[in-house]
Structure formats: structure tokens, C-alpha cells
């Protein structure tokens, strides 16, 4: 019986040590801003698909946003130039620098908006996207 008690204590000690060991960190999801790459279609929640022809830092060119919400009314927003930043802009009603890594704010300059048969142009459009 003594033999088994020693074995049980040894096994318990090994389990405790194994439970306290440091495990390698799991891979975290990439930040939303890092997903935006030139030439790729990136899907965001709410039915948004973003495509940019060129990206250099926070500058974007050839921006195309396709919105297909659950009601099915497709909207297309395009702009030759724009900017991207992580998080939400204060103009949107949320404090800037909130560090929400799954959100980006896209600012489009001279955006063209096509919704159904309606065409419009806006000097500045901000779109907040999140994944």
C-alpha cells in the first residue's frame, strides 16, 4: 500500500506541475487595418466588401466598397483616393483612439455613391467597418 501512496503522490505532483506550465500563446486574430491589402477583397460585417487598388501606409487609391445588407438593396461606393485608420473617428460620435483593433475608419474623398438607380457624389464620406 505504501508503494501505491508514493506513486499517487508522485502522479499528483506531476499533474500540478503540468497545470502550472506556460503554454505557447495562441495566434490572435489579425487587426482589421492589417487585413486591408491592395488588390484583395476584404469582407466585413454588415455585408461590406472593401477593395483597394493601392495602399501606401494610411493612403488608399482606387477604393471600391460594395454593401449588400440583409434587405438586399446593394450600394456601391467608389473613390479615387482616401485614407484608412484603426478604430473609429471622433466625428462618428465615438472617442478617437479607442483602440478597437477589429474596426477601421475609411475616409473617401469625392466619393461616388450608386444605390439602385440613384447616383450621388459626396466630397467626404466616412465608413466605419468592423470584422
C-alpha positions as CSV (number, residue, x, y, z in Angstrom):
1,X,0.0,0.0,0.0
2,X,2.9,2.4,0.8
3,X,4.1,1.8,-2.7
4,X,0.8,3.0,-4.2
5,X,0.6,6.0,-1.9
6,X,4.0,7.2,-3.1
7,X,3.0,6.6,-6.7
8,X,-0.2,8.6,-6.2
9,X,1.6,11.5,-4.6
10,X,4.2,11.5,-7.4
11,X,1.4,11.4,-10.1
12,X,-0.5,14.3,-8.3
13,X,2.7,16.4,-8.1
14,X,3.3,15.8,-11.8
15,X,-0.2,16.9,-12.7
16,X,0.1,20.1,-10.6
17,X,3.4,20.9,-12.3
18,X,1.9,20.3,-15.8
19,X,-1.1,22.5,-15.0
20,X,1.2,25.4,-14.0
21,X,3.4,25.2,-17.1
22,X,3.3,28.1,-19.5
23,X,1.7,27.2,-22.8
24,X,2.7,28.9,-26.0
25,X,0.4,31.8,-26.8
26,X,-2.3,31.1,-29.4
27,X,-2.3,33.1,-32.5
28,X,-4.5,36.2,-32.2
29,X,-6.8,37.4,-35.0
30,X,-5.1,40.0,-37.2
31,X,-6.1,43.6,-36.7
32,X,-8.7,44.9,-39.2
33,X,-6.3,47.5,-40.6
34,X,-3.8,44.8,-41.4
35,X,-6.4,42.9,-43.5
36,X,-6.6,45.8,-46.0
37,X,-4.2,45.0,-48.7
38,X,-4.0,46.2,-52.3
39,X,-5.8,44.0,-54.8
40,X,-7.7,41.9,-52.3
41,X,-11.4,41.8,-51.4
42,X,-11.9,42.0,-47.7
43,X,-15.3,41.1,-46.2
44,X,-16.6,43.0,-43.1
45,X,-19.7,42.5,-41.1
46,X,-22.9,44.1,-42.2
47,X,-22.5,43.0,-45.8
48,X,-19.5,45.2,-46.6
49,X,-16.8,44.2,-49.1
50,X,-13.8,46.5,-49.4
51,X,-11.3,46.6,-52.3
52,X,-8.4,49.0,-52.8
53,X,-6.1,49.1,-55.8
54,X,-3.2,50.7,-53.9
55,X,-2.2,51.2,-50.3
56,X,0.8,53.1,-49.0
57,X,0.6,53.4,-45.2
58,X,-2.7,55.1,-44.5
59,X,-3.2,56.4,-48.0
60,X,-5.6,54.5,-50.3
61,X,-6.2,54.7,-54.0
62,X,-8.9,53.0,-56.2
63,X,-11.3,52.4,-53.4
64,X,-14.4,50.3,-54.0
65,X,-16.9,49.5,-51.3
66,X,-19.8,47.1,-52.1
67,X,-22.6,47.0,-49.5
68,X,-25.1,44.2,-49.6
69,X,-27.2,44.4,-46.4
70,X,-29.8,41.8,-45.4
71,X,-32.6,43.7,-47.1
72,X,-30.8,43.1,-50.4
73,X,-30.5,46.7,-51.6
74,X,-27.0,46.8,-53.0
75,X,-25.0,50.0,-52.7
76,X,-21.7,50.7,-54.4
77,X,-19.3,53.5,-53.2
78,X,-16.2,54.4,-55.1
79,X,-13.4,57.0,-54.7
80,X,-10.1,57.6,-56.4
81,X,-8.4,58.5,-53.1
82,X,-8.9,58.1,-49.4
83,X,-7.4,57.3,-46.0
84,X,-7.6,54.5,-43.5
85,X,-7.1,54.4,-39.8
86,X,-7.6,52.0,-37.0
87,X,-10.5,52.5,-34.7
88,X,-13.4,55.0,-35.0
89,X,-13.1,58.7,-35.7
90,X,-14.4,61.2,-33.2
91,X,-16.6,62.7,-35.9
92,X,-18.6,59.5,-35.8
93,X,-19.6,60.1,-32.2
94,X,-17.1,57.7,-30.7
95,X,-13.9,58.8,-29.0
96,X,-10.9,58.6,-31.3
97,X,-8.1,56.2,-30.3
98,X,-10.4,53.7,-28.7
99,X,-8.0,51.0,-29.9
100,X,-10.7,48.7,-31.2
101,X,-8.4,46.6,-33.3
102,X,-11.3,45.0,-35.2
103,X,-12.5,48.4,-36.5
104,X,-11.3,50.7,-39.2
105,X,-12.4,54.1,-40.5
106,X,-12.2,54.6,-44.2
107,X,-12.4,58.3,-45.4
108,X,-13.3,58.6,-49.1
109,X,-12.6,61.9,-51.0
110,X,-15.0,62.8,-53.8
111,X,-17.0,59.6,-53.4
112,X,-19.5,58.4,-55.9
113,X,-22.4,56.5,-54.5
114,X,-24.7,54.3,-56.5
115,X,-27.8,52.9,-54.8
116,X,-30.3,51.3,-57.1
117,X,-31.0,53.8,-59.8
118,X,-29.8,56.8,-57.6
119,X,-26.4,58.3,-58.3
120,X,-24.8,60.9,-56.0
121,X,-21.4,62.4,-55.2
122,X,-20.1,63.5,-51.8
123,X,-16.9,65.4,-51.1
124,X,-16.2,63.4,-48.0
125,X,-17.6,60.0,-46.8
126,X,-16.5,58.2,-43.7
127,X,-17.3,54.5,-43.3
128,X,-16.6,52.5,-40.2
129,X,-16.0,48.8,-40.8
130,X,-15.5,46.0,-38.3
131,X,-14.9,42.3,-38.5
